[in-house]
Amino acid sequence: MVKIEVLGTGCAKCKSLMKNVEKAVEESGISAEIVKVDSIQEIMNRGVMMTPALYIDGESKVVGRTATVDEIKKMLKK
């Protein structure tokens, strides 16, 4: 199972990224655990200075912008 984490405090871009992640997982048909990380301390501990951020299996994939559904699907295939 893939672990996908969306880091952000709830801004519009963070919510948009979460929706895109959910849609990408649904369209890909993969089994994934999607976790919302909204703790400022946790976000800072990872060295993220701009949100939203996307982590897949513990690896930083996107920081400071909203990835598209297609971008996320490509990341999930790797």
C-alpha positions as CSV (number, residue, x, y, z in Angstrom):
1,M,0.0,0.0,0.0
2,V,1.3,3.4,-0.9
3,K,1.3,6.1,1.8
4,I,0.5,9.6,0.5
5,E,0.9,12.6,2.7
6,V,-0.5,16.1,2.0
7,L,1.2,18.7,4.1
8,G,-0.6,22.0,4.6
9,T,-2.6,24.0,7.1
10,G,-5.8,24.1,5.2
11,C,-5.3,26.9,2.6
12,A,-7.1,26.8,-0.8
13,K,-4.0,25.3,-2.5
14,C,-3.7,22.6,0.2
15,K,-7.4,21.6,-0.2
16,S,-7.0,21.6,-4.0
17,L,-3.9,19.3,-3.7
18,M,-5.9,16.9,-1.4
19,K,-8.7,16.7,-3.9
20,N,-6.3,16.0,-6.8
21,V,-4.6,13.3,-4.7
22,E,-7.9,11.6,-4.0
23,K,-8.9,11.8,-7.7
24,A,-5.5,10.5,-8.9
25,V,-5.7,7.5,-6.5
26,E,-9.3,6.8,-7.5
27,E,-8.5,6.9,-11.3
28,S,-5.3,4.9,-10.8
29,G,-7.1,2.2,-8.9
30,I,-4.2,1.7,-6.5
31,S,-4.4,0.9,-2.8
32,A,-3.3,4.0,-0.9
33,E,-3.4,5.5,2.5
34,I,-3.9,9.3,2.2
35,V,-2.9,11.3,5.3
36,K,-3.4,15.0,5.9
37,V,-0.6,16.6,7.9
38,D,-1.6,19.9,9.2
39,S,0.6,20.2,12.3
40,I,2.9,23.3,11.8
41,Q,5.6,21.5,13.9
42,E,5.5,18.4,11.8
43,I,5.7,20.4,8.5
44,M,8.6,22.4,9.9
45,N,10.4,19.2,11.1
46,R,10.4,18.0,7.5
47,G,12.0,21.3,6.4
48,V,9.0,22.4,4.3
49,M,9.0,26.2,4.0
50,M,6.1,26.5,1.6
51,T,2.9,24.5,1.5
52,P,1.2,22.6,0.1
53,A,3.7,19.7,0.0
54,L,3.2,16.2,-1.3
55,Y,5.0,13.1,0.0
56,I,4.7,9.7,-1.4
57,D,6.1,6.8,0.7
58,G,8.1,9.3,2.8
59,E,9.7,11.0,-0.2
60,S,9.1,14.7,-1.0
61,K,7.6,15.0,-4.5
62,V,6.1,18.5,-4.7
63,V,6.6,21.6,-2.5
64,G,4.9,25.0,-2.6
65,R,2.4,24.3,-5.4
66,T,-0.6,22.1,-6.3
67,A,0.3,19.1,-8.4
68,T,-2.2,18.2,-11.1
69,V,-4.1,14.9,-11.2
70,D,-2.0,13.7,-14.1
71,E,1.2,14.6,-12.4
72,I,0.2,12.7,-9.3
73,K,-0.8,9.7,-11.3
74,K,2.6,9.6,-13.0
75,M,4.3,9.8,-9.6
76,L,2.2,6.9,-8.3
77,K,3.3,4.7,-11.3
78,K,7.0,5.0,-10.5
